[in-house]
Amino acid sequence: MVVSLLVAGVVGGVTITNCWWAQRQRLTQPQTVSQVLLVMPDDIRANGSLIMGTGVDQDSGQRESFTYRARTAAERHRLSSSASPVAWQVSGTAQPLLPATNDHQFDSRFYYQQRRIYNELRIKRVTRVIPRPATNVRQTCHVIRYRLGTYFKTLPAPLAGYCQQLVIGNNDGDNQELTQAVKRLGIIHLFCISGMHIILLTSLVRWLGAYLWLEREWMDRFLLVGLPLYLIIGGGSTSLVRAVLMAEVALCQDLLKLDALDGWGISLIVGLVWNPFLLFNLGGQLSYLLSLTLQALARDVQGLKQCWLLSLLSLPALLYHVFEFHLLSLVASYVMIPLFSMVIFPAVIISAATYWLFPLIAGVVNSALVLAQQLLSWCARLPGEVHFGKPAFLWALLLFLLTV
């Protein structure tokens, strides 16, 4: 009990300190600045002539969101297509990120503060662009992520979108039809609880180790180092952070004498220390809530009963954030969870890995994905969608407690 209270106090103190530090970093009014930004290749997006992204101010060390309107097509290509880290010497106006002004509007300030970004830089002029080699492991992971994203764009659609979203966590809008269907059917937790990235990656590495006659202990040490690196390459989403941390604890199980629930608790503590706003968004709530439920349920609770319990527990959060639910969500979850984890995700990985050598495999998988996506969209259009409206926070909390 004493240890638990001590840990809770430390986590609470660190969280409060993080929030206080965030307030100190946020500007109070616009300022004219001239600075050097270090920009990773996977942190740049171009929409027409508008270039957006995030970079690190080399003087203060702060991460900033930036926007810049390219003057020519050549400048747009030069700034948005670098395959290595680049230093931009820029001048413009730095200002605090503004919150949403209307209900249910996208809140850019909340979105960016979860990534430790508190100010926006509106660039007026880029005077120099200096390519730099990756000087550390983190920068190398960003370069690998950019190159994987470039490679995935050569794949046929919708396979390319699945690879972007599932492997490197890049939701660039290529699979909006899938995203809308998943939200409408209430099975968005497919992307939040499974940790399929980590399960498949761990199984693949261990299989290769056994094939090469390598010791299991040596492969586990390799995974202990490799999984945090994949966390950067995979985009660092909430569900991925949780899955990696739980896998790390599981790999150290013999040494630390911890079980799966301990791994879940450690992943929540580390997640809250890193991002105090972790549980204020739908992805964080579903990821941690439903993964805890899977750990706490009896082992004989499987199949339809498990899907029913997960759907009930996720319903208050879904209603609070999405405002609707579909009467077919239970059936869709029962069918899609095993299909997604045992068929679709492994097929996407195999297709991406072999496309350069055996494009026929990717073609077959892509055709199957087209059919599956059409079927999912058709199911989402069936009658049964209930527009519930957004419940008050206290009502949503009461509904959740009653469900538990």
C-alpha positions as CSV (number, residue, x, y, z in Angstrom):
1,M,0.0,0.0,0.0
2,V,2.8,2.4,0.9
3,V,4.6,1.7,-2.4
4,S,1.4,2.2,-4.3
5,L,0.8,5.6,-2.7
6,L,4.4,6.6,-3.3
7,V,4.2,5.7,-7.0
8,A,0.8,7.5,-7.3
9,G,2.4,10.6,-5.6
10,V,5.4,10.6,-7.9
11,V,3.3,10.1,-11.0
12,G,0.9,12.9,-9.9
13,G,3.8,15.2,-9.2
14,V,5.5,14.6,-12.5
15,T,2.2,15.1,-14.3
16,I,1.5,18.4,-12.6
17,T,5.1,19.5,-13.4
18,N,4.6,18.6,-17.0
19,C,1.4,20.7,-17.2
20,W,3.1,23.6,-15.5
21,W,6.1,23.4,-17.9
22,A,3.7,23.3,-20.8
23,Q,2.1,26.6,-19.7
24,R,5.5,28.2,-19.4
25,Q,6.5,27.2,-22.9
26,R,3.4,28.6,-24.5
27,L,3.8,32.2,-25.9
28,T,1.4,34.8,-24.7
29,Q,1.4,36.9,-27.9
30,P,2.8,36.7,-31.5
31,Q,6.5,37.4,-31.9
32,T,8.7,38.1,-35.0
33,V,11.5,35.5,-35.0
34,S,14.4,34.4,-37.0
35,Q,15.6,30.8,-36.3
36,V,17.0,27.5,-37.5
37,L,14.6,24.6,-37.6
38,L,15.7,21.0,-37.7
39,V,13.0,19.1,-39.7
40,M,12.8,15.3,-40.0
41,P,11.8,14.0,-43.5
42,D,8.7,12.2,-42.2
43,D,7.4,15.4,-40.4
44,I,6.7,17.4,-43.6
45,R,3.4,17.4,-45.5
46,A,2.5,19.3,-48.6
47,N,-1.0,20.3,-49.7
48,G,-0.8,22.2,-52.9
49,S,1.6,25.1,-52.3
50,L,1.0,24.9,-48.5
51,I,3.8,23.1,-46.6
52,M,3.1,22.0,-43.1
53,G,5.1,20.1,-40.5
54,T,6.9,20.2,-37.2
55,G,10.5,21.0,-36.4
56,V,12.9,21.7,-33.5
57,D,14.2,25.2,-32.9
58,Q,18.0,24.7,-32.6
59,D,18.4,27.5,-30.1
60,S,15.6,26.8,-27.6
61,G,15.2,23.0,-28.3
62,Q,11.4,23.4,-28.5
63,R,9.3,21.6,-31.0
64,E,7.1,23.9,-33.1
65,S,4.4,23.4,-35.7
66,F,5.0,25.4,-38.8
67,T,3.3,26.4,-42.1
68,Y,4.8,28.0,-45.2
69,R,3.3,28.9,-48.5
70,A,5.8,27.9,-51.3
71,R,6.2,30.5,-54.0
72,T,7.0,28.1,-56.8
73,A,6.5,24.5,-57.7
74,A,10.3,24.0,-57.6
75,E,10.5,25.4,-54.1
76,R,7.7,23.2,-52.9
77,H,9.4,20.1,-54.3
78,R,12.7,21.1,-52.8
79,L,11.3,21.7,-49.3
80,S,8.9,18.7,-49.1
81,S,10.9,15.9,-50.8
82,S,14.1,15.7,-48.7
83,A,15.0,12.1,-47.7
84,S,17.2,13.2,-44.8
85,P,17.0,15.6,-41.9
86,V,17.3,19.3,-43.0
87,A,18.0,22.5,-41.2
88,W,15.8,25.4,-42.4
89,Q,17.0,28.9,-41.7
90,V,13.7,30.8,-41.6
91,S,12.0,34.1,-40.5
92,G,8.4,34.6,-39.6
93,T,5.9,35.0,-36.8
94,A,5.7,32.7,-33.8
95,Q,2.4,32.6,-31.9
96,P,0.6,30.3,-29.5
97,L,-1.6,27.6,-30.9
98,L,-5.2,28.6,-30.6
99,P,-8.0,26.3,-29.2
100,A,-11.1,25.3,-31.1
101,T,-13.6,28.2,-31.3
102,N,-16.7,26.0,-32.0
103,D,-18.1,22.9,-30.3
104,H,-16.7,19.7,-31.8
105,Q,-14.3,21.5,-34.1
106,F,-10.9,20.0,-34.5
107,D,-8.8,21.4,-31.6
108,S,-5.3,21.9,-32.9
109,R,-3.9,23.1,-29.6
110,F,-5.0,20.0,-27.8
111,Y,-3.8,17.8,-30.6
112,Y,-0.3,19.3,-30.6
113,Q,0.2,19.7,-26.9
114,Q,0.0,15.9,-26.6
115,R,3.1,15.9,-28.8
116,R,4.8,18.6,-26.6
117,I,4.2,21.3,-29.2
118,Y,2.8,24.5,-27.9
119,N,3.5,27.2,-30.5
120,E,3.0,27.7,-34.2
121,L,5.5,29.3,-36.5
122,R,4.1,31.0,-39.6
123,I,7.1,31.1,-41.9
124,K,7.4,34.1,-44.3
125,R,10.7,33.3,-45.8
126,V,13.1,30.3,-46.0
127,T,16.6,31.7,-46.6
128,R,18.7,28.4,-46.5
129,V,18.0,24.7,-46.6
130,I,20.9,22.6,-45.3
131,P,20.7,18.8,-45.6
132,R,22.2,17.0,-42.6
133,P,23.0,13.3,-42.1
134,A,21.2,11.4,-39.3
135,T,23.5,11.8,-36.3
136,N,21.7,9.5,-33.8
137,V,19.4,6.5,-33.6
138,R,16.2,8.6,-33.3
139,Q,16.9,10.5,-36.5
140,T,17.8,7.3,-38.3
141,C,14.4,5.9,-37.3
142,H,12.7,9.0,-38.8
143,V,14.6,8.5,-42.0
144,I,13.6,4.8,-42.1
145,R,10.0,5.8,-41.5
146,Y,10.1,8.3,-44.4
147,R,11.6,5.7,-46.8
148,L,9.0,3.2,-45.8
149,G,6.3,5.7,-46.5
150,T,7.8,6.5,-49.9
151,Y,7.9,2.8,-50.7
152,F,4.3,2.2,-49.6
153,K,3.1,4.9,-51.9
154,T,4.3,2.7,-54.9
155,L,1.8,-0.1,-53.8
156,P,-1.7,-0.3,-55.3
157,A,-4.6,1.2,-53.4
158,P,-6.1,0.4,-50.9
159,L,-3.1,-1.8,-49.9
160,A,-0.9,1.4,-49.8
161,G,-3.2,3.0,-47.3
162,Y,-3.3,0.0,-45.1
163,C,0.5,-0.2,-45.0
164,Q,0.7,3.5,-44.2
165,Q,-1.7,3.3,-41.4
166,L,-0.9,0.0,-39.8
167,V,2.9,-0.2,-40.2
168,I,4.1,3.4,-39.8
169,G,1.0,5.0,-38.3
170,N,0.6,7.6,-41.1
171,N,-3.1,8.4,-41.5
172,D,-2.8,10.7,-44.5
173,G,-6.4,10.3,-45.6
174,D,-5.9,7.6,-48.3
175,N,-8.3,5.2,-46.4
176,Q,-11.1,7.6,-45.5
177,E,-13.7,5.2,-46.6
178,L,-12.4,2.5,-44.3
179,T,-12.1,4.9,-41.4
180,Q,-15.7,6.2,-41.8
181,A,-17.0,2.6,-42.0
182,V,-15.1,1.5,-38.9
183,K,-16.4,4.5,-36.9
184,R,-20.0,4.1,-38.2
185,L,-20.0,0.4,-37.2
186,G,-18.4,1.1,-33.8
187,I,-15.4,-1.1,-34.2
188,I,-12.8,1.6,-34.0
189,H,-11.2,-0.3,-31.1
190,L,-9.7,-2.7,-33.8
191,F,-6.9,-0.1,-34.1
192,C,-6.7,0.5,-30.3
193,I,-6.4,-2.7,-28.3
194,S,-4.9,-5.5,-30.3
195,G,-1.2,-4.5,-30.4
196,M,-1.0,-6.6,-33.6
197,H,2.1,-4.7,-34.7
198,I,4.0,-5.9,-31.7
199,I,2.5,-9.5,-31.5
200,L,3.4,-10.1,-35.2
201,L,6.8,-8.5,-35.0
202,T,7.7,-10.4,-31.9
203,S,6.5,-13.7,-33.4
204,L,8.4,-13.1,-36.6
205,V,11.7,-12.2,-34.9
206,R,11.5,-15.3,-32.7
207,W,10.6,-17.5,-35.7
208,L,13.6,-16.2,-37.6
209,G,15.8,-16.7,-34.5
210,A,14.6,-20.4,-34.2
211,Y,15.2,-20.9,-37.9
212,L,18.8,-19.5,-37.6
213,W,19.4,-21.6,-34.4
214,L,19.8,-18.6,-32.2
215,E,19.1,-18.7,-28.5
216,R,15.7,-17.5,-27.3
217,E,17.3,-15.3,-24.6
218,W,19.5,-13.6,-27.2
219,M,16.4,-12.8,-29.4
220,D,14.6,-11.5,-26.4
221,R,17.4,-9.1,-25.7
222,F,17.3,-8.0,-29.3
223,L,13.6,-7.3,-29.0
224,L,14.1,-5.3,-25.8
225,V,16.3,-2.9,-27.9
226,G,14.4,-3.2,-31.2
227,L,10.8,-2.5,-30.0
228,P,11.5,1.0,-28.7
229,L,13.0,1.8,-32.1
230,Y,9.9,0.5,-33.9
231,L,7.9,2.8,-31.6
232,I,9.5,5.7,-33.4
233,I,9.1,4.1,-36.9
234,G,5.5,3.2,-36.2
235,G,4.5,6.7,-35.4
236,G,4.3,6.5,-31.6
237,S,0.5,6.3,-31.4
238,T,-1.2,5.7,-28.0
239,S,-2.0,2.1,-28.7
240,L,1.5,1.4,-30.0
241,V,3.1,3.0,-26.9
242,R,1.0,0.8,-24.6
243,A,1.6,-2.4,-26.6
244,V,5.4,-1.8,-26.7
245,L,5.6,-1.1,-23.0
246,M,3.5,-4.2,-22.1
247,A,5.7,-6.3,-24.4
248,E,8.9,-4.9,-22.8
249,V,7.6,-5.9,-19.3
250,A,6.6,-9.3,-20.7
251,L,10.1,-9.8,-22.0
252,C,11.5,-9.0,-18.6
253,Q,9.0,-11.2,-16.8
254,D,11.5,-13.7,-15.4
255,L,13.8,-10.9,-14.2
256,L,11.2,-8.5,-12.7
257,K,8.6,-11.1,-11.6
258,L,5.8,-9.1,-13.0
259,D,2.5,-10.4,-14.6
260,A,0.4,-8.9,-17.5
261,L,-1.6,-6.6,-15.2
262,D,1.7,-5.2,-13.9
263,G,2.7,-4.6,-17.4
264,W,-0.5,-2.7,-18.1
265,G,-0.1,-0.6,-15.0
266,I,3.5,0.3,-15.9
267,S,2.5,1.2,-19.4
268,L,-0.2,3.5,-18.0
269,I,2.2,5.2,-15.5
270,V,4.9,5.8,-18.2
271,G,2.3,7.0,-20.7
272,L,0.8,9.5,-18.2
273,V,4.3,10.8,-17.2
274,W,5.1,11.3,-20.9
275,N,1.7,12.6,-21.9
276,P,-0.6,13.9,-19.1
277,F,-3.5,14.2,-21.6
278,L,-3.3,10.5,-22.5
279,L,-6.8,9.7,-21.3
280,F,-8.5,12.8,-22.6
281,N,-8.9,11.3,-26.2
282,L,-10.8,8.4,-27.6
283,G,-7.8,6.4,-28.6
284,G,-6.2,6.5,-25.2
285,Q,-9.4,5.7,-23.4
286,L,-10.2,2.7,-25.6
287,S,-6.7,1.4,-25.7
288,Y,-6.1,1.3,-22.0
289,L,-9.7,0.5,-20.9
290,L,-10.2,-2.5,-23.3
291,S,-6.6,-3.9,-22.9
292,L,-7.2,-3.9,-19.1
293,T,-10.5,-5.7,-19.7
294,L,-8.8,-8.3,-21.7
295,Q,-6.3,-8.9,-18.9
296,A,-8.9,-9.0,-16.2
297,L,-11.4,-11.2,-17.9
298,A,-11.4,-14.9,-17.1
299,R,-9.6,-17.1,-19.6
300,D,-12.8,-19.0,-20.5
301,V,-14.5,-15.7,-21.6
302,Q,-14.0,-15.9,-25.3
303,G,-15.8,-15.4,-28.6
304,L,-19.2,-13.7,-28.7
305,K,-19.3,-13.1,-24.9
306,Q,-15.9,-11.3,-25.0
307,C,-17.0,-9.1,-28.0
308,W,-20.2,-8.3,-26.1
309,L,-18.4,-7.2,-23.0
310,L,-15.8,-5.1,-25.0
311,S,-18.6,-3.4,-27.0
312,L,-20.5,-2.5,-23.8
313,L,-17.4,-1.1,-22.1
314,S,-16.5,1.0,-25.2
315,L,-20.0,2.3,-25.7
316,P,-19.9,5.3,-23.2
317,A,-16.6,6.6,-24.6
318,L,-17.8,6.1,-28.2
319,L,-21.1,8.0,-27.5
320,Y,-19.2,10.8,-25.8
321,H,-16.8,11.3,-28.7
322,V,-18.7,10.0,-31.8
323,F,-22.3,10.6,-30.6
324,E,-23.7,7.5,-32.4
325,F,-23.6,3.7,-32.4
326,H,-24.6,1.0,-34.8
327,L,-26.8,-2.0,-33.9
328,L,-24.6,-4.2,-36.0
329,S,-21.4,-3.3,-34.0
330,L,-21.5,-6.5,-32.0
331,V,-21.7,-8.8,-35.1
332,A,-19.1,-6.7,-36.9
333,S,-16.7,-6.9,-33.9
334,Y,-17.2,-10.7,-33.6
335,V,-16.3,-11.2,-37.3
336,M,-13.7,-8.5,-37.8
337,I,-11.5,-8.9,-34.8
338,P,-10.2,-12.4,-35.7
339,L,-10.3,-11.6,-39.4
340,F,-8.3,-8.4,-38.9
341,S,-5.7,-9.9,-36.5
342,M,-5.2,-13.3,-38.1
343,V,-5.7,-12.6,-41.8
344,I,-5.7,-8.9,-42.9
345,F,-2.8,-7.6,-40.9
346,P,-0.4,-10.5,-41.7
347,A,-1.4,-10.4,-45.3
348,V,-0.7,-6.6,-45.5
349,I,2.8,-7.2,-43.9
350,I,3.7,-10.0,-46.2
351,S,2.5,-8.1,-49.3
352,A,4.5,-5.0,-48.4
353,A,7.6,-7.1,-47.7
354,T,7.5,-9.0,-51.0
355,Y,6.0,-6.5,-53.4
356,W,9.4,-5.6,-54.9
357,L,10.1,-9.3,-55.6
358,F,6.6,-10.9,-56.0
359,P,4.1,-8.2,-57.0
360,L,1.5,-10.9,-57.8
361,I,1.0,-11.6,-54.1
362,A,0.4,-7.9,-53.4
363,G,-2.1,-7.8,-56.3
364,V,-4.1,-10.7,-54.9
365,V,-4.1,-9.3,-51.4
366,N,-5.1,-5.9,-52.7
367,S,-8.1,-7.4,-54.6
368,A,-9.2,-9.1,-51.4
369,L,-8.8,-5.8,-49.5
370,V,-11.0,-4.1,-52.0
371,L,-13.7,-6.7,-51.6
372,A,-13.4,-6.6,-47.8
373,Q,-13.6,-2.8,-47.7
374,Q,-16.7,-2.8,-50.0
375,L,-18.4,-5.3,-47.8
376,L,-17.6,-3.3,-44.7
377,S,-18.9,-0.1,-46.3
378,W,-22.0,-1.9,-47.4
379,C,-22.6,-3.2,-43.8
380,A,-22.1,0.4,-42.5
381,R,-24.8,1.6,-44.8
382,L,-27.4,-0.9,-43.5
383,P,-30.2,0.3,-41.2
384,G,-29.3,0.3,-37.6
385,E,-27.2,3.5,-37.1
386,V,-28.5,5.3,-34.0
387,H,-27.7,9.0,-33.7
388,F,-27.6,9.3,-29.9
389,G,-26.1,12.7,-29.5
390,K,-23.3,13.7,-27.1
391,P,-24.2,12.8,-23.5
392,A,-23.0,15.1,-20.7
393,F,-19.7,14.0,-19.1
394,L,-21.3,13.0,-15.8
395,W,-23.9,10.9,-17.6
396,A,-21.2,9.2,-19.7
397,L,-19.2,8.5,-16.5
398,L,-22.3,7.1,-14.8
399,L,-23.1,4.9,-17.7
400,F,-19.5,3.5,-17.7
401,L,-19.5,2.8,-14.0
402,L,-22.9,1.0,-14.2
403,T,-21.5,-1.1,-17.1
404,V,-18.4,-2.0,-15.1
